[in-house]
Amino acid sequence: MKNRILSVLGGALAIAGITLVLGTSNVALASGGGHSPAKQSWSFAGPFGQYDKAQLRRGFQVFKEICAACHGMKYVAFRNLAQPGGPEFTEDEAKAIAAEYSVVDGPNADGEMFDRPAKLSDRWPSPFPNDESAKVANNGAVPPDFSLLAKARAPERGFPWFVFDIFTTYQENGPDYIYALLHGYHDEPPHGIEIPDGLFYNEVFVGGPAIAMVKPIDDGMIEYADGTEPTLDNYSRDVAAFMMWAAEPSLNTRKRTGTAVILYLIVLGALVYLAKRRVWSSVDH
């Protein structure tokens, strides 16, 4: 009987070990090139985390001056820039930002489409008129829309890490990946890895390591309006946070509401327990 128990325990440990290895491999493979993005520190992490308005404004500046040349945000309207929980520009500032862009409207009285300055109600336009022109300008690849990218490109962490994530409420693997991607460019790939002409080596690119996007930003390329040091690390962190906001603009409200609901349920549960004790304390069982 003792040998049988030991055999079962040994088998269980072996299965757990294999599963752990496979789970770790899944993380590496999902992140491309065998490198898993390291966890970063984010103001919006955890059940009580909130977006940092100053960071979102810096991230928007990086997007506007660098990323918007190739990427659109079709699910984000200019008015969102002025809403609570985001960059929180004033309405006049958001209007001024919108007016810098043209959108196609119409038809007019003559039945023709026309260009006009964007308004707060308009969504962020794509820099390309269609996918084919985007492919021509970007090595045959259509630059992905930024609206949901921080959620869509979050690499799977595999077993057992996703179990831990349930209890730690870890949901920031998307921004972790974006931050790592912008740091993952190298001039030369490791020995044995061939990168096709026109593509670039990135050690963390999902499906990589060959990526069509040239390294978009590096130290000193733009000057922050608030005087923050213009480094690749700050650019990467700020634009990743901004992209998370674009994918989930109501995060601040959701977490505040969730906290209030949990507190309400705790108080309600305590009151129900005390009421039960009072009602049934004098009843023989």
C-alpha positions as CSV (number, residue, x, y, z in Angstrom):
1,M,0.0,0.0,0.0
2,K,2.8,2.4,0.9
3,N,4.6,1.6,-2.4
4,R,1.4,2.3,-4.3
5,I,0.9,5.7,-2.6
6,L,4.5,6.6,-3.4
7,S,4.0,5.5,-7.0
8,V,0.9,7.7,-7.3
9,L,2.7,10.7,-5.8
10,G,5.7,10.2,-8.0
11,G,3.5,10.1,-11.1
12,A,1.6,13.2,-10.0
13,L,4.9,15.1,-9.4
14,A,6.2,14.0,-12.8
15,I,3.0,15.2,-14.5
16,A,3.2,18.5,-12.6
17,G,6.9,18.9,-13.7
18,I,6.1,18.2,-17.3
19,T,3.1,20.6,-17.2
20,L,5.3,23.3,-15.7
21,V,7.9,22.9,-18.4
22,L,5.3,23.0,-21.1
23,G,3.6,26.0,-19.5
24,T,7.0,27.8,-19.4
25,S,7.6,26.8,-23.1
26,N,4.2,28.2,-24.0
27,V,5.2,31.6,-22.6
28,A,8.5,31.6,-24.6
29,L,6.9,30.5,-27.8
30,A,4.0,33.0,-27.5
31,S,6.4,35.8,-27.1
32,G,8.4,35.0,-30.2
33,G,12.1,34.2,-30.5
34,G,12.1,32.4,-27.2
35,H,12.0,35.5,-24.9
36,S,9.2,36.1,-22.5
37,P,8.4,39.8,-21.8
38,A,9.3,40.6,-18.2
39,K,6.6,42.0,-15.9
40,Q,6.8,45.8,-15.5
41,S,5.4,48.1,-12.9
42,W,2.2,49.9,-14.0
43,S,0.1,52.5,-12.1
44,F,-3.0,50.7,-13.4
45,A,-2.0,47.3,-12.2
46,G,-3.9,45.4,-9.5
47,P,-7.5,45.8,-8.2
48,F,-6.9,49.4,-7.1
49,G,-4.7,50.6,-9.9
50,Q,-5.6,53.7,-11.9
51,Y,-4.2,55.3,-15.0
52,D,-1.6,58.1,-14.5
53,K,-2.9,61.1,-16.4
54,A,0.6,62.6,-17.0
55,Q,1.8,59.2,-18.3
56,L,-1.1,58.9,-20.7
57,R,-0.4,62.4,-22.0
58,R,3.2,61.5,-22.7
59,G,2.1,58.3,-24.3
60,F,-0.3,60.2,-26.5
61,Q,2.5,62.5,-27.6
62,V,4.6,59.5,-28.6
63,F,1.6,58.0,-30.5
64,K,0.8,61.3,-32.2
65,E,4.4,62.2,-33.2
66,I,5.7,58.7,-34.0
67,C,3.2,55.9,-34.2
68,A,0.3,57.8,-35.9
69,A,2.4,58.0,-39.1
70,C,1.5,54.3,-39.6
71,H,-1.2,53.3,-37.1
72,G,-4.8,54.4,-36.7
73,M,-7.2,54.1,-33.7
74,K,-10.5,53.5,-35.3
75,Y,-12.3,52.8,-32.0
76,V,-11.1,55.9,-30.2
77,A,-12.9,59.2,-30.8
78,F,-11.2,62.6,-30.3
79,R,-13.8,63.3,-27.5
80,N,-12.3,60.4,-25.5
81,L,-9.1,62.4,-25.0
82,A,-11.1,64.8,-22.8
83,Q,-13.1,62.3,-20.8
84,P,-12.3,61.5,-17.2
85,G,-9.9,58.6,-16.6
86,G,-7.8,59.3,-19.7
87,P,-5.3,61.9,-20.7
88,E,-8.0,64.4,-19.7
89,F,-7.3,67.2,-22.1
90,T,-9.7,70.1,-22.0
91,E,-12.4,70.2,-24.5
92,D,-10.7,73.0,-26.3
93,E,-7.5,71.1,-26.4
94,A,-9.2,68.0,-27.8
95,K,-10.9,70.2,-30.4
96,A,-7.6,71.6,-31.5
97,I,-6.1,68.1,-31.8
98,A,-9.0,67.0,-33.9
99,A,-8.8,70.0,-36.2
100,E,-5.3,68.9,-37.2
101,Y,-6.7,66.0,-39.1
102,S,-9.0,65.6,-42.0
103,V,-11.8,63.1,-42.4
104,V,-13.9,62.1,-45.4
105,D,-17.6,63.1,-45.1
106,G,-20.6,63.3,-47.3
107,P,-22.1,63.0,-49.7
108,N,-22.8,66.8,-50.2
109,A,-25.6,68.4,-52.2
110,D,-23.8,67.3,-55.4
111,G,-23.6,63.7,-54.3
112,E,-19.8,63.8,-53.8
113,M,-17.7,62.9,-50.8
114,F,-15.5,65.7,-49.4
115,D,-12.8,66.3,-46.8
116,R,-13.3,68.4,-43.7
117,P,-11.5,69.0,-40.4
118,A,-12.2,66.4,-37.8
119,K,-14.6,67.1,-34.9
120,L,-14.7,65.6,-31.4
121,S,-17.3,63.0,-32.5
122,D,-15.0,61.7,-35.2
123,R,-12.8,58.6,-34.6
124,W,-9.0,58.7,-35.1
125,P,-8.3,58.3,-38.8
126,S,-6.0,55.8,-40.4
127,P,-3.0,57.4,-42.1
128,F,-3.7,55.3,-45.2
129,P,-6.7,55.4,-47.5
130,N,-6.9,51.6,-47.7
131,D,-5.0,48.4,-46.8
132,E,-3.3,48.1,-50.2
133,S,-1.6,51.5,-49.8
134,A,-0.6,50.5,-46.3
135,K,1.1,47.4,-47.5
136,V,3.0,49.2,-50.2
137,A,4.4,51.6,-47.6
138,N,5.2,49.0,-44.9
139,N,7.0,46.0,-46.5
140,G,3.8,44.3,-47.5
141,A,2.3,44.3,-44.0
142,V,-0.7,46.3,-42.8
143,P,0.1,48.2,-39.6
144,P,-2.3,47.0,-36.9
145,D,-4.9,49.4,-35.5
146,F,-3.9,50.7,-32.1
147,S,-7.4,50.6,-30.5
148,L,-7.3,47.1,-29.1
149,L,-3.7,46.1,-29.6
150,A,-2.7,46.1,-25.9
151,K,-5.4,43.4,-25.4
152,A,-5.1,41.6,-28.6
153,R,-1.3,41.1,-28.5
154,A,-1.1,40.0,-24.9
155,P,1.0,36.8,-25.0
156,E,-0.4,33.7,-23.2
157,R,1.4,32.9,-20.0
158,G,0.5,29.3,-20.0
159,F,0.1,26.9,-17.0
160,P,0.6,27.4,-14.1
161,W,1.1,31.2,-14.4
162,F,-2.5,32.0,-15.5
163,V,-3.7,30.3,-12.3
164,F,-1.6,32.7,-10.2
165,D,-2.9,35.6,-12.4
166,I,-6.4,34.9,-11.3
167,F,-5.5,35.6,-7.7
168,T,-3.1,38.5,-8.3
169,T,-5.5,40.0,-10.9
170,Y,-2.5,40.3,-13.3
171,Q,-3.8,41.7,-16.6
172,E,-0.9,43.7,-17.8
173,N,0.9,41.2,-20.1
174,G,-0.2,43.3,-23.1
175,P,1.6,46.5,-22.0
176,D,4.5,44.3,-20.9
177,Y,4.7,42.9,-24.4
178,I,4.5,46.3,-26.1
179,Y,7.3,47.7,-23.8
180,A,9.5,44.6,-24.5
181,L,8.8,44.8,-28.2
182,L,10.1,48.3,-28.5
183,H,13.2,47.2,-26.6
184,G,13.6,43.9,-28.5
185,Y,15.2,45.3,-31.7
186,H,18.8,44.3,-32.4
187,D,21.0,45.0,-35.4
188,E,22.2,41.4,-35.8
189,P,20.2,38.3,-35.1
190,P,21.9,35.4,-33.1
191,H,23.9,32.9,-35.0
192,G,21.7,30.5,-37.0
193,I,18.7,32.9,-37.3
194,E,18.1,34.2,-40.8
195,I,16.1,37.4,-41.3
196,P,14.6,37.9,-44.8
197,D,15.4,41.1,-46.7
198,G,13.2,43.9,-45.8
199,L,12.4,42.6,-42.4
200,F,14.0,43.3,-39.0
201,Y,15.1,41.2,-36.0
202,N,13.1,41.5,-32.8
203,E,13.6,38.9,-30.1
204,V,10.1,39.2,-28.5
205,F,7.9,39.7,-31.6
206,V,4.9,37.3,-31.5
207,G,5.4,35.0,-34.5
208,G,8.9,36.4,-35.0
209,P,11.7,36.9,-34.8
210,A,11.3,38.7,-38.2
211,I,9.2,41.8,-38.0
212,A,8.1,44.1,-40.9
213,M,8.2,47.3,-38.7
214,V,11.5,49.1,-38.5
215,K,12.5,50.2,-35.1
216,P,10.1,53.1,-34.6
217,I,11.7,55.1,-31.8
218,D,15.0,55.5,-29.9
219,D,16.5,57.8,-27.3
220,G,16.1,61.5,-28.0
221,M,13.7,61.3,-31.0
222,I,11.1,63.6,-29.4
223,E,11.1,66.1,-26.6
224,Y,8.4,65.5,-24.0
225,A,6.2,68.5,-23.4
226,D,6.4,68.1,-19.6
227,G,10.2,67.9,-19.6
228,T,10.4,64.1,-18.8
229,E,13.8,62.6,-19.9
230,P,13.5,61.6,-23.6
231,T,14.7,58.0,-23.4
232,L,13.6,54.8,-25.1
233,D,12.6,53.4,-21.8
234,N,10.2,56.3,-21.1
235,Y,8.8,56.3,-24.6
236,S,8.1,52.6,-24.4
237,R,6.5,52.7,-21.0
238,D,4.4,55.7,-21.8
239,V,3.1,54.6,-25.2
240,A,2.3,51.1,-23.8
241,A,0.2,52.7,-21.0
242,F,-1.5,54.9,-23.6
243,M,-2.3,51.8,-25.7
244,M,-3.8,50.1,-22.7
245,W,-6.0,53.1,-22.1
246,A,-7.1,53.0,-25.8
247,A,-8.0,49.4,-25.4
248,E,-9.8,49.9,-22.0
249,P,-10.7,53.6,-21.5
250,S,-13.1,52.8,-18.7
251,L,-10.6,50.9,-16.5
252,N,-10.6,53.6,-13.7
253,T,-14.4,53.6,-13.4
254,R,-14.6,49.8,-13.6
255,K,-12.1,49.3,-10.8
256,R,-13.7,52.0,-8.6
257,T,-17.1,50.4,-9.1
258,G,-15.7,46.9,-8.5
259,T,-14.1,48.0,-5.2
260,A,-17.4,49.6,-4.0
261,V,-19.3,46.4,-4.9
262,I,-16.9,44.2,-3.1
263,L,-17.0,46.4,0.0
264,Y,-20.8,46.4,-0.2
265,L,-20.9,42.6,-0.4
266,I,-18.6,42.2,2.6
267,V,-20.7,44.5,4.7
268,L,-23.9,42.7,3.5
269,G,-22.4,39.3,4.3
270,A,-21.5,40.4,7.8
271,L,-25.0,41.8,8.4
272,V,-26.6,38.6,7.1
273,Y,-24.4,36.5,9.3
274,L,-25.2,38.6,12.4
275,A,-28.9,38.5,11.6
276,K,-28.7,34.7,11.3
277,R,-26.9,34.4,14.6
278,R,-29.5,36.5,16.3
279,V,-32.5,34.7,14.8
280,W,-31.2,31.2,15.4
281,S,-29.2,31.6,18.6
282,S,-32.1,30.7,20.9
283,V,-33.3,27.8,18.8
284,D,-32.3,24.3,20.0
285,H,-30.6,22.2,17.4
